Amino acid sequence: MNMTVTAAVDSRISCRAFLDKPVPKETLLAILESARRAPSGGNLQPWLVHVLTGQPLTEFLAAIRDKASQLPMGEGTEYNVYPPELQDPYRARRFKCGEDMYATIGVTRDNRPARLQQFARNFQLFGAPVGLFFCIDRHMGQAQWADLGMFMQTVMLLAREHGLHSCAQEAWSMWPKTVAEFLRLPAATMLFSGMALGYMDESAPINSLRTERAPLEEFVTLHGC
């Protein structure tokens, strides 16, 4: 599949409904092979990736289901996904994103059970056949976390080149102990984020969401241009 970088960026979304169609191992390896060229300060390459498919993925998601019945809000995160006191315009953007997403599936703000049910689909990878879990050494700093984010973005864009979609899921940070136990992570390794990967269900209403983006004048300052 031929696709420009611009087309990959424009067509990438947070896919929240996937087809039950396996992704070839060769495709996964090709994506990760190319993603090795993602930038990192000092060429530290601070990313560690665990890939789950097939029976291991089925067993993992079953373990999460069992735990979630007792701990619906997870085990607690090891870092703040959002700042504790998120201010505008960021707070307003997050609020609108949530409202727009739930609107695609007809869930109103006062329907808390339906909202929680949809949120819980994070922990079934929205039906994706591939789960990627991105980890980092606990000794790394903020700059290396940025490198890991660039690596994940590279994976997501390469996925588009191969006709795949993805959804980066920091929600997995709610299950650091269970994920670490299942993946047998060393104590020095920390889970940062999960990612669902697979073929998008084009018929799913939730995949019609296209989040709004701020115009250039809100975040770009030109000097000498």
C-alpha positions in Angstrom: 0.0 0.0 0.0 1.5 3.3 -1.1 0.8 6.2 1.3 2.5 9.5 1.8 3.5 10.7 5.3 0.8 13.5 5.0 -1.8 10.9 4.2 -0.8 8.7 7.1 -1.0 11.7 9.5 -4.3 12.8 8.1 -5.9 9.4 8.2 -4.6 8.3 11.6 -7.3 8.3 14.3 -7.8 6.7 17.7 -9.6 3.6 16.4 -12.0 2.2 19.0 -13.5 -0.7 17.1 -11.5 -3.3 15.2 -12.3 -6.3 13.0 -11.6 -9.8 14.2 -8.9 -10.2 11.5 -5.4 -11.2 12.4 -2.4 -9.1 11.5 0.4 -11.1 9.9 3.5 -11.5 12.0 5.6 -10.3 9.0 3.6 -7.0 9.0 4.2 -6.5 12.7 7.9 -7.1 12.4 8.1 -4.8 9.4 6.5 -2.0 11.3 8.7 -2.4 14.3 11.8 -2.8 12.1 11.2 0.5 10.4 10.2 2.2 13.7 13.7 1.6 15.0 14.7 4.8 13.1 12.5 7.0 15.4 14.6 9.8 16.9 16.0 9.8 20.4 18.3 12.1 22.2 21.8 10.7 22.3 20.5 7.7 20.4 19.5 6.2 23.7 16.6 4.4 22.1 14.8 4.1 25.5 11.8 2.1 24.2 10.9 -1.5 25.2 8.0 -3.1 23.4 6.0 -6.2 24.3 3.7 -7.6 21.5 0.7 -9.8 22.4 -1.3 -11.7 19.9 -3.2 -15.1 19.7 -3.4 -17.2 22.8 -1.2 -15.1 25.0 -3.4 -12.1 24.3 -6.5 -14.1 25.0 -5.1 -15.2 28.4 -4.0 -11.7 29.2 -7.4 -10.1 28.5 -9.1 -12.8 30.5 -6.9 -12.0 33.5 -7.7 -8.3 33.1 -11.5 -9.2 33.0 -11.2 -11.1 36.2 -9.3 -8.4 38.0 -11.6 -5.7 36.7 -14.6 -7.4 38.3 -13.0 -6.7 41.7 -11.2 -3.5 40.9 -13.3 -1.6 38.3 -11.0 1.5 38.5 -7.8 -0.6 38.2 -4.8 -0.7 40.5 -3.8 2.9 40.4 -1.4 4.6 38.0 2.3 5.2 38.6 2.2 8.6 36.9 -0.4 11.3 36.2 -1.9 10.8 32.7 -3.2 14.4 33.0 -2.1 17.2 35.3 -4.1 17.1 38.6 -5.5 20.6 38.0 -5.9 20.7 34.2 -6.6 24.2 33.0 -8.3 25.6 29.9 -8.0 25.4 27.0 -6.7 21.9 27.7 -9.5 21.0 30.0 -12.2 22.2 27.6 -10.5 20.2 24.7 -10.5 17.0 26.8 -14.2 17.5 27.8 -15.3 18.1 24.2 -13.4 15.1 23.0 -15.2 12.9 25.4 -18.6 14.4 24.6 -18.1 14.0 20.9 -16.9 10.5 21.3 -19.9 9.3 23.4 -22.2 11.2 21.0 -21.2 8.9 18.2 -22.6 5.9 20.1 -25.6 7.8 21.5 -24.4 7.8 25.2 -25.5 10.9 27.1 -23.6 12.5 29.9 -26.0 11.3 32.6 -25.7 7.6 31.4 -22.8 6.7 33.7 -23.2 2.9 33.3 -22.9 3.1 29.5 -19.9 5.4 29.8 -18.2 3.1 32.1 -19.0 0.2 29.9 -17.4 1.9 26.9 -14.4 2.9 29.0 -14.0 -0.7 30.0 -13.6 -1.7 26.3 -10.1 -0.1 26.6 -9.1 -3.2 28.5 -10.2 -5.5 25.8 -8.2 -3.5 23.3 -11.5 -2.5 21.5 -11.4 -6.0 19.9 -8.0 -5.5 18.3 -6.0 -8.7 17.5 -2.7 -7.1 18.6 -1.8 -5.4 21.8 1.4 -3.5 22.1 2.8 -2.4 25.5 5.4 0.3 25.6 7.7 0.3 28.6 10.7 2.4 29.8 13.5 2.1 32.3 12.6 3.8 35.5 15.9 5.7 35.5 15.0 7.6 32.4 13.8 11.2 32.5 11.2 13.4 30.9 13.3 13.7 27.7 13.4 10.0 27.2 9.6 9.8 27.8 9.3 12.2 24.9 11.5 9.9 22.8 9.2 7.0 23.6 6.2 9.1 22.5 7.9 9.7 19.2 8.6 6.0 18.8 4.9 5.3 19.4 3.9 7.9 16.8 6.2 6.4 14.3 4.6 3.0 14.9 1.1 4.5 14.4 2.1 6.1 11.1 3.8 3.0 9.8 0.7 1.1 10.7 -1.3 3.3 8.3 1.1 2.6 5.5 0.2 -1.1 6.0 -3.5 -0.5 6.0 -3.8 -0.8 9.8 -5.2 1.5 12.5 -4.3 1.9 16.1 -5.3 3.4 19.4 -2.7 4.6 21.9 -4.0 3.8 25.3 -2.5 5.4 28.4 -5.5 3.9 30.2 -3.4 0.7 30.6 -1.4 2.6 33.1 -4.2 1.8 35.5 -3.0 -1.8 35.6 0.7 -1.6 36.2 1.0 -4.6 38.5 -1.0 -7.0 36.4 0.7 -6.0 33.2 4.1 -6.2 34.8 3.3 -9.6 36.2 2.0 -11.0 33.0 4.8 -9.6 30.9 7.4 -10.5 33.5 8.8 -7.0 33.5 11.9 -6.5 35.6 11.5 -4.2 38.6 13.5 -1.5 36.8 11.0 -1.5 33.9 7.9 0.7 34.0 4.8 0.4 31.8 4.0 3.7 30.0 1.2 2.9 27.6 -0.6 0.2 25.7 -1.7 0.4 22.0 -4.4 -1.5 20.2 -3.5 -2.4 16.6 -5.4 -4.0 13.8 -7.9 -3.5 11.0 -10.5 -0.8 11.6 -14.2 -1.7 11.7 -15.4 0.9 9.2 -19.0 0.3 10.1 -18.6 1.1 13.8 -20.2 4.6 14.6 -17.5 5.3 17.1 -14.9 5.3 14.4 -16.5 8.3 12.7 -15.1 10.6 15.4 -12.6 13.2 14.1 -11.4 15.4 16.9 -11.2 19.1 16.4 -7.8 20.7 16.2 -6.8 24.3 17.0 -5.9 26.6 14.2 -2.3 27.5 13.6 -2.6 31.0 15.0 -3.4 29.5 18.4 -0.1 27.7 18.8 2.3 29.0 16.2 4.4 32.2 16.5 6.3 33.2 13.4 9.7 34.9 13.8 11.1 36.4 10.6 8.9 34.4 8.3 
